Amino acid sequence: MFDWDPEVYSRFDSLRSRPAIELLSQVHHPDPHLIYDVGTGRGQIARLMADRWPGAVVVGTDTSVDMLQAAGATPTRVSWLEEDVRLWDPSEPPDIIYSNAVLHWVTDHDDLLVRLVESLRPGGVLAVQMPLSWHEPSHRLMREVLASGRNGSPLGPDSLREQLADPPVASPGHYHRLLRTVAGRINVWQTTYYQELTGSDPVLEWVRGTALRPILEGLDPDDLELFLTVYRLALDEAYPAGPDGRTIYPFPRVFMVATTSPQN
């Protein structure tokens, strides 16, 4: 996992929070006792869940100490826990596991999704949202610039390009078939948001807080400077600003809510 900068990530809070809230709106449980927000970030959704279910214990987990510190700066009854979802084994079955824009960073997340569902209490809910941006120009251009950014020669180590070579997220139909094997009720859908971005280099600033993290951390300073110069020009061509100065950025996401069968 990567070091996350709460300030950079929060620049688009109002836009990034919409999928998270829409995912939460589809989570239905009559009386949860234990809720985990996995990859809680700055904790906004964990605090909403604590308000929605005042009788539940709510725990926000993240691998980023900086994010957890930012989350803890706002008074709340939510507990914060430094935890890696890849190794996480809850000591008690949760009623709700919620994870927004996190699991695409995890390899073998098919196995992880099944394990998370199987860890739930009967009647429990797993709610997950992930981006489907791998095929979008912003992400395709990242790979192309890495592959040929220095006069046709690749930038950075082979391991970095290999890390970005394959889509981290499968199709919505794939997840429906996967979750059908372990859950009683499935709700899977896809949405594309068309975000209006403004300012200088708006798409670059958007991806800087998320998808660009491996490249920002994986290139040496000289290669990174060259990468950003070439990538910025490519983004300007792929996402031109309109006459009003606004840039439209498509933002596709896959959502899934899996509910386990109640105990007979």
C-alpha positions, 0 to 999 in steps of 0.5 A: 500500500502507499502513503496517502496525503490527506490534504491532496486527497481532500481537494476533491472531497465533495466529488469523491464523497458522492459515490461513497454516500450512494453506496451507503444508501444501499446498505440496509440492516435493521440493527447492526452491533458491529460495523467496520469502515475498511479504508476509512481515510479521513473517516467521513463515512464512518462518522455518518454510520455512527450517526445512522446506527447509534447503537452500533460499535463503529470502527474505521480502519486504514493502513495510513497513519496520516489518514487516521490522524486526520480522522481522529482530529474530529470528535466522534465515538468512532474508534480508529484502527491501523489495519491492513485489510489483506491481513485483517481477521476480525475477532468478532463477526461484523454486521456490516463491512463497508469499503469505499475506493480501497479494494482495487489496491489489493491483489487477489481481491476476489479471494478477499471479497469471499473471505469478507462475506464469510466473516460476516454475521448471518444477515450481515452486509458487505458493501464495496465500491471501486473505480473502473478507470483502467481503460479511461484516457487518464489511466491509459496515458499513464501507462503509455508515458511510462512505456515510452516517455524518454524518447521511446524508452521506458521510464522507471523500473520494470516492476512499476510498469508490471504493477500497472499492466493489468486492470485491477477491477473486473466487470460488474457481471464478474462480481455478481457471479462471484458474490452469488456463491457466498451471499443470499442477496446481491446488488451490483451496479455501475455508474459513470459520473461526469465530473466538472473540474476547474483550475490548472491541470485539473485531471492531473490534480485529480489523479495525483491523489489516487491513481498516480500514487504508485508512479509518484512514489516509484520514479526517481526525481529526474524520471518523475519530472519528465513523466509529469511534463509529458503526461500533463501535455497528453492530458491537456489534449485528451481532456480539453477545457470547454469555453467556460473553463470547465473540464469534463472528467468521466468517473466510472465506478462499480458498486456491490452490496452482498447480504448473507442469509439470515440464520434459520 
